[in-house]
């Protein structure tokens, strides 16, 4: 589902209104894609307390397109658009193996897991120089410039290999009213550039996993956790001018504590969290947007949710998340203390699902989603407006030829709202009113 993306020019004082999601903002744009995947998983109970598992997967994703790069230059919607080929192939191989066992020691129940996994991924690409820019407009798009360069095949760009070995133990005390989780994970992240100026990074780290769950009364659970990880560096995507560049690995940390209360028909949860990680941002250089890593971001949040059955046959799910972000250790301290780009102040969701009394197996549903305003980038110069969207749908469950079949019909963006969404450091147009039909067969 290709959606047009735009960078915001340095001269803008506000973000223009989003164009219609039905508009063809890049007349003449073409795209073809082909995905092939295979995955298998095996789990064997060796005895009553020991289980072995394993899985392997293979995935090849190919796309060939001309990918415009556009900058909005005025609040009236004027744009400057270049055009160029953006062809790539991503080949991924993964494996996951492990042992899971349960045992008792001195009245303490243990669940031990020893596991290892691997992901090997290679990006082959063809990103030639863009055409000269043409003047266009969000509300009256001009045809794209013609690409005159010959189209070459993709060539190796980057290779990434992630390996991990982990052991965790969940200890249960006092009839499961107290659980402790402790573990260690050894990760290795290897990234190798295969382009004309190759660079390589190879980083290894050992990270802890710690958690505790307490049930002071039957319907109340309190928990706290700490996790750390070595994260593979981002591979820059189009339409950034440095598409294909691989950033080095970095460490991330997450702290979380919360509570869950089961009221019977309804369950409520509350959690506070903090995430510390490398800050991904963008910069404009000579009129082109480049993806960069600059300093670290600290995100704190509060998440509230409630779900359950309001009455027989009527279910609901509601949630709200509030974010507070700050940047630190940025280049020259120029954006220290500012908020991270592309993170809204809040998100809200409300969904209802109702079993109709007149047709067995038929349910109707609706959902309202709201995302608050967000800064476009770490300079906190332009704020992208928030948006609210409503969806409706129906679900029918029956049996056909002895098999359970679920039919779904949904209308997304029911009122055909036009709004901007943040996409990899760019603003993108949201999909217009969309009708989706599907069928699922359970064997």
Buried (B, 14 or more C-beta within 10 A) or exposed (E): EEEBBBBBBEEBEEBBEBBBBEBEBBEBBEEEEEEEEEEEEEEEEEEEEBBBBBBBBBBBBBBBBBBBBBBBBBEEBBBBBBBBBBBBBBBBBBBBBBBBBBEEEEEEBEBBBBBBBBBBBBBBBBBBEBBEBBEBBBBEBBEBBEBEEEEEEBEBBBBBBBBBBBBBBBBBEEEEBBBBBBBEBBBBBBBBBBBEEEEEBEBEBEBEBBBBBBBEEEEEBBBBBBBBBBBBBBBBBBBBBBBBBBBBBBBBBBBBBBEBBBEEEEBBBBBEBBBBBBBBBBBBEEBBBBBBBBBBBBBBBBBBBBBBEEEEEEBBBBBBBBBEBBBBEBEEEEBBEBBBBBBBBBBBBBBBBBBEEEEEBBBEBBBBBBBBEBBBBBBBBBEBBBBEBBBBBBBBBEEEEEEEBBBBEBBBBBEBBBBBBBBBBBBBBBBBBBEEEEEEEEE
